[in-house]
Amino acid sequence: MSLLTHRSGIIEALHAALLAADSATAVLEAFFGPVTVQRLDESPSANEGLGERLLLGPGDTLRHRAVRLVADARTVSKAELWYVANRLPAARVKQLDSSEIPFGRIMQPVGLKRSVLLARICGPEEAALLVHRALLSAPSGLPVAEVYELYPRTLFESS
């Protein structure tokens, strides 16, 4: 098996695992080991239709979190998260606002379900290797968050 074929197989395995899982954090930790968060000082990107997908109402509080997920000094993902704070347990919101813990690990006890809205393996001319967008819903089915994830082209390059 050639190195290129092996790399392609790993990329496809990661892509399939992300599609099948309720937590991208859990998948990344299975592939790369413990993941930490580095907050990014970025304004929210345009996200047309977000309010409709999250079923936002007048009393809802929408928050944004932009992060880089890092495992063993390697960036494994860059993510933008929009979440409805009043639909999540207050202790979890506090952790999201003040910690370097990934969303997936913070929310694991809540049992969110991930519905993929967009998932693609990018072409060789693009900076990202994979792009995913997902809606995260409470066990009741009520949407609580949306995440946009970029997995860098350098993900499987040796250091």
Phi and psi in degrees as GROMACS dihedral restraints (atoms count N, CA, C in turn):
[ dihedral_restraints ]
;  ai    aj    ak    al  type     phi  dphi    fc
    3     4     5     6     1   -77.7    20    10
    4     5     6     7     1   159.9    20    10
    6     7     8     9     1   -60.0    20    10
    7     8     9    10     1   -39.7    20    10
    9    10    11    12     1   -63.9    20    10
   10    11    12    13     1   -42.8    20    10
   12    13    14    15     1   -64.7    20    10
   13    14    15    16     1   -42.5    20    10
   15    16    17    18     1   -61.1    20    10
   16    17    18    19     1   -46.9    20    10
   18    19    20    21     1   -61.2    20    10
   19    20    21    22     1   -43.2    20    10
   21    22    23    24     1   -61.3    20    10
   22    23    24    25     1   -39.4    20    10
   24    25    26    27     1   -64.9    20    10
   25    26    27    28     1   -38.6    20    10
   27    28    29    30     1   -66.7    20    10
   28    29    30    31     1   -42.2    20    10
   30    31    32    33     1   -61.7    20    10
   31    32    33    34     1   -45.8    20    10
   33    34    35    36     1   -64.2    20    10
   34    35    36    37     1   -36.6    20    10
   36    37    38    39     1   -65.4    20    10
   37    38    39    40     1   -43.1    20    10
   39    40    41    42     1   -63.2    20    10
   40    41    42    43     1   -46.1    20    10
   42    43    44    45     1   -57.9    20    10
   43    44    45    46     1   -47.9    20    10
   45    46    47    48     1   -63.6    20    10
   46    47    48    49     1   -40.8    20    10
   48    49    50    51     1   -63.7    20    10
   49    50    51    52     1   -41.5    20    10
   51    52    53    54     1   -64.4    20    10
   52    53    54    55     1   -38.2    20    10
   54    55    56    57     1   -66.5    20    10
   55    56    57    58     1   -32.5    20    10
   57    58    59    60     1   -89.3    20    10
   58    59    60    61     1   -16.3    20    10
   60    61    62    63     1   -96.1    20    10
   61    62    63    64     1   156.0    20    10
   63    64    65    66     1   -88.4    20    10
   64    65    66    67     1   -11.9    20    10
   66    67    68    69     1  -135.8    20    10
   67    68    69    70     1   114.1    20    10
   69    70    71    72     1   -64.4    20    10
   70    71    72    73     1   -34.7    20    10
   72    73    74    75     1   -58.3    20    10
   73    74    75    76     1   -45.7    20    10
   75    76    77    78     1   -61.7    20    10
   76    77    78    79     1   -40.0    20    10
   78    79    80    81     1   -65.0    20    10
   79    80    81    82     1   -47.5    20    10
   81    82    83    84     1   -60.8    20    10
   82    83    84    85     1   -40.2    20    10
   84    85    86    87     1   -69.2    20    10
   85    86    87    88     1   -31.2    20    10
   87    88    89    90     1   -68.5    20    10
   88    89    90    91     1   -35.8    20    10
   90    91    92    93     1   -82.6    20    10
   91    92    93    94     1   -38.1    20    10
   93    94    95    96     1  -123.3    20    10
   94    95    96    97     1    -6.4    20    10
   96    97    98    99     1    95.6    20    10
   97    98    99   100     1  -173.0    20    10
   99   100   101   102     1   -53.6    20    10
  100   101   102   103     1   138.8    20    10
  102   103   104   105     1  -114.4    20    10
  103   104   105   106     1   135.9    20    10
  105   106   107   108     1  -118.7    20    10
  106   107   108   109     1   168.3    20    10
  108   109   110   111     1  -111.7    20    10
  109   110   111   112     1   136.0    20    10
  111   112   113   114     1  -115.8    20    10
  112   113   114   115     1   119.1    20    10
  114   115   116   117     1   -71.1    20    10
  115   116   117   118     1   143.9    20    10
  117   118   119   120     1  -111.0    20    10
  118   119   120   121     1   136.0    20    10
  120   121   122   123     1   -89.4    20    10
  121   122   123   124     1    77.2    20    10
  123   124   125   126     1  -128.1    20    10
  124   125   126   127     1   143.3    20    10
  126   127   128   129     1   -73.9    20    10
  127   128   129   130     1   150.3    20    10
  129   130   131   132     1   -59.7    20    10
  130   131   132   133     1   137.6    20    10
  132   133   134   135     1   -77.9    20    10
  133   134   135   136     1   163.9    20    10
  135   136   137   138     1   -61.1    20    10
  136   137   138   139     1   138.7    20    10
  138   139   140   141     1  -144.2    20    10
  139   140   141   142     1    78.3    20    10
  141   142   143   144     1   -61.6    20    10
  142   143   144   145     1   132.5    20    10
  144   145   146   147     1    84.8    20    10
  145   146   147   148     1     3.1    20    10
  147   148   149   150     1   -58.3    20    10
  148   149   150   151     1   -46.5    20    10
  150   151   152   153     1   -58.5    20    10
  151   152   153   154     1   -41.1    20    10
  153   154   155   156     1   -67.7    20    10
  154   155   156   157     1   -43.6    20    10
  156   157   158   159     1   -65.4    20    10
  157   158   159   160     1   -35.2    20    10
  159   160   161   162     1   -87.8    20    10
  160   161   162   163     1    -1.3    20    10
  162   163   164   165     1    53.9    20    10
  163   164   165   166     1    46.5    20    10
  165   166   167   168     1   -67.8    20    10
  166   167   168   169     1   136.6    20    10
  168   169   170   171     1  -117.4    20    10
  169   170   171   172     1   176.6    20    10
  171   172   173   174     1   -61.3    20    10
  172   173   174   175     1   -28.4    20    10
  174   175   176   177     1   -93.3    20    10
  175   176   177   178     1     3.0    20    10
  177   178   179   180     1   -83.9    20    10
  178   179   180   181     1   145.4    20    10
  180   181   182   183     1  -111.8    20    10
  181   182   183   184     1   109.7    20    10
  183   184   185   186     1   -93.7    20    10
  184   185   186   187     1   129.4    20    10
  186   187   188   189     1  -122.6    20    10
  187   188   189   190     1   159.2    20    10
  189   190   191   192     1  -126.3    20    10
  190   191   192   193     1   141.2    20    10
  192   193   194   195     1  -139.5    20    10
  193   194   195   196     1   119.9    20    10
  195   196   197   198     1  -110.9    20    10
  196   197   198   199     1   128.8    20    10
  198   199   200   201     1  -143.4    20    10
  199   200   201   202     1   160.9    20    10
  201   202   203   204     1  -113.2    20    10
  202   203   204   205     1   128.3    20    10
  204   205   206   207     1   -95.7    20    10
  205   206   207   208     1   130.3    20    10
  207   208   209   210     1  -126.4    20    10
  208   209   210   211     1   135.3    20    10
  210   211   212   213     1  -131.0    20    10
  211   212   213   214     1   122.9    20    10
  213   214   215   216     1    53.1    20    10
  214   215   216   217     1    47.7    20    10
  216   217   218   219     1    65.9    20    10
  217   218   219   220     1    14.0    20    10
  219   220   221   222     1  -115.8    20    10
  220   221   222   223     1   130.0    20    10
  222   223   224   225     1   -71.2    20    10
  223   224   225   226     1   120.4    20    10
  225   226   227   228     1  -105.1    20    10
  226   227   228   229     1   -15.7    20    10
  228   229   230   231     1  -167.6    20    10
  229   230   231   232     1   150.6    20    10
  231   232   233   234     1  -120.1    20    10
  232   233   234   235     1   128.6    20    10
  234   235   236   237     1  -134.2    20    10
  235   236   237   238     1   144.9    20    10
  237   238   239   240     1  -116.6    20    10
  238   239   240   241     1   130.1    20    10
  240   241   242   243     1  -124.8    20    10
  241   242   243   244     1   131.3    20    10
  243   244   245   246     1  -115.1    20    10
  244   245   246   247     1   125.2    20    10
  246   247   248   249     1  -135.2    20    10
  247   248   249   250     1   149.9    20    10
  249   250   251   252     1   -92.7    20    10
  250   251   252   253     1   100.4    20    10
  252   253   254   255     1   -59.3    20    10
  253   254   255   256     1   -39.1    20    10
  255   256   257   258     1   -73.3    20    10
  256   257   258   259     1    -6.0    20    10
  258   259   260   261     1   -98.0    20    10
  259   260   261   262     1    -0.8    20    10
  261   262   263   264     1  -113.7    20    10
  262   263   264   265     1   153.7    20    10
  264   265   266   267     1   -58.5    20    10
  265   266   267   268     1   136.1    20    10
  267   268   269   270     1   -54.5    20    10
  268   269   270   271     1   -39.2    20    10
  270   271   272   273     1   -64.4    20    10
  271   272   273   274     1   -35.3    20    10
  273   274   275   276     1   -70.8    20    10
  274   275   276   277     1   -39.5    20    10
  276   277   278   279     1   -62.9    20    10
  277   278   279   280     1   -41.7    20    10
  279   280   281   282     1   -60.3    20    10
  280   281   282   283     1   -42.3    20    10
  282   283   284   285     1   -63.7    20    10
  283   284   285   286     1   -41.9    20    10
  285   286   287   288     1   -60.4    20    10
  286   287   288   289     1   -39.8    20    10
  288   289   290   291     1   -76.6    20    10
  289   290   291   292     1   -23.9    20    10
  291   292   293   294     1  -125.9    20    10
  292   293   294   295     1    -3.5    20    10
  294   295   296   297     1  -116.7    20    10
  295   296   297   298     1   172.1    20    10
  297   298   299   300     1  -105.2    20    10
  298   299   300   301     1    25.7    20    10
  300   301   302   303     1   -91.7    20    10
  301   302   303   304     1   135.9    20    10
  303   304   305   306     1   -63.0    20    10
  304   305   306   307     1   148.2    20    10
  306   307   308   309     1   -51.8    20    10
  307   308   309   310     1   -46.9    20    10
  309   310   311   312     1   -59.9    20    10
  310   311   312   313     1   -37.6    20    10
  312   313   314   315     1   -73.9    20    10
  313   314   315   316     1   -39.2    20    10
  315   316   317   318     1   -62.9    20    10
  316   317   318   319     1   -42.1    20    10
  318   319   320   321     1   -90.2    20    10
  319   320   321   322     1    -3.6    20    10
  321   322   323   324     1   -50.9    20    10
  322   323   324   325     1   -45.4    20    10
  324   325   326   327     1   -66.0    20    10
  325   326   327   328     1   -19.1    20    10
  327   328   329   330     1   -76.4    20    10
  328   329   330   331     1   -27.6    20    10
  330   331   332   333     1    77.4    20    10
  331   332   333   334     1    42.9    20    10
  333   334   335   336     1   -66.6    20    10
  334   335   336   337     1   149.9    20    10
  336   337   338   339     1  -108.3    20    10
  337   338   339   340     1   135.2    20    10
  339   340   341   342     1  -102.1    20    10
  340   341   342   343     1   124.3    20    10
  342   343   344   345     1  -114.3    20    10
  343   344   345   346     1   119.0    20    10
  345   346   347   348     1   -75.7    20    10
  346   347   348   349     1   127.4    20    10
  348   349   350   351     1   -99.5    20    10
  349   350   351   352     1   -30.6    20    10
  351   352   353   354     1  -151.5    20    10
  352   353   354   355     1   135.8    20    10
  354   355   356   357     1  -154.4    20    10
  355   356   357   358     1   123.6    20    10
  357   358   359   360     1  -152.0    20    10
  358   359   360   361     1   150.1    20    10
  360   361   362   363     1   -90.1    20    10
  361   362   363   364     1   125.7    20    10
  363   364   365   366     1   -81.7    20    10
  364   365   366   367     1   158.1    20    10
  366   367   368   369     1   -74.4    20    10
  367   368   369   370     1   165.1    20    10
  369   370   371   372     1   -64.9    20    10
  370   371   372   373     1   -19.2    20    10
  372   373   374   375     1   -84.3    20    10
  373   374   375   376     1    -6.8    20    10
  375   376   377   378     1   -94.6    20    10
  376   377   378   379     1   152.7    20    10
  378   379   380   381     1   -73.5    20    10
  379   380   381   382     1   -28.1    20    10
  381   382   383   384     1   -92.6    20    10
  382   383   384   385     1   151.7    20    10
  384   385   386   387     1   -90.9    20    10
  385   386   387   388     1   -44.9    20    10
  387   388   389   390     1  -133.2    20    10
  388   389   390   391     1   149.5    20    10
  390   391   392   393     1  -132.1    20    10
  391   392   393   394     1   130.1    20    10
  393   394   395   396     1  -133.8    20    10
  394   395   396   397     1   144.5    20    10
  396   397   398   399     1  -131.6    20    10
  397   398   399   400     1   131.9    20    10
  399   400   401   402     1  -141.2    20    10
  400   401   402   403     1   150.5    20    10
  402   403   404   405     1  -102.3    20    10
  403   404   405   406     1   132.5    20    10
  405   406   407   408     1  -111.2    20    10
  406   407   408   409     1   127.1    20    10
  408   409   410   411     1  -122.3    20    10
  409   410   411   412     1   149.1    20    10
  411   412   413   414     1   -67.9    20    10
  412   413   414   415     1   163.3    20    10
  414   415   416   417     1   -53.9    20    10
  415   416   417   418     1   -26.0    20    10
  417   418   419   420     1   -72.7    20    10
  418   419   420   421     1   -14.3    20    10
  420   421   422   423     1   100.5    20    10
  421   422   423   424     1   -11.0    20    10
  423   424   425   426     1   -71.2    20    10
  424   425   426   427     1   125.9    20    10
  426   427   428   429     1   -66.6    20    10
  427   428   429   430     1   137.1    20    10
  429   430   431   432     1  -121.9    20    10
  430   431   432   433     1   -17.3    20    10
  432   433   434   435     1  -161.6    20    10
  433   434   435   436     1   159.0    20    10
  435   436   437   438     1  -133.3    20    10
  436   437   438   439     1   140.9    20    10
  438   439   440   441     1  -129.3    20    10
  439   440   441   442     1   142.1    20    10
  441   442   443   444     1  -120.6    20    10
  442   443   444   445     1   120.8    20    10
  444   445   446   447     1  -122.0    20    10
  445   446   447   448     1   134.8    20    10
  447   448   449   450     1  -116.5    20    10
  448   449   450   451     1   127.0    20    10
  450   451   452   453     1  -105.6    20    10
  451   452   453   454     1   119.0    20    10
  453   454   455   456     1   -68.5    20    10
  454   455   456   457     1   150.7    20    10
  456   457   458   459     1   -59.2    20    10
  457   458   459   460     1   -27.1    20    10
  459   460   461   462     1   -82.2    20    10
  460   461   462   463     1     4.1    20    10
  462   463   464   465     1   -52.3    20    10
  463   464   465   466     1   -42.6    20    10
  465   466   467   468     1  -107.3    20    10
  466   467   468   469     1    12.6    20    10
  468   469   470   471     1   -77.8    20    10
  469   470   471   472     1   142.3    20    10
  471   472   473   474     1   -75.7    20    10
  472   473   474   475     1   148.3    20    10
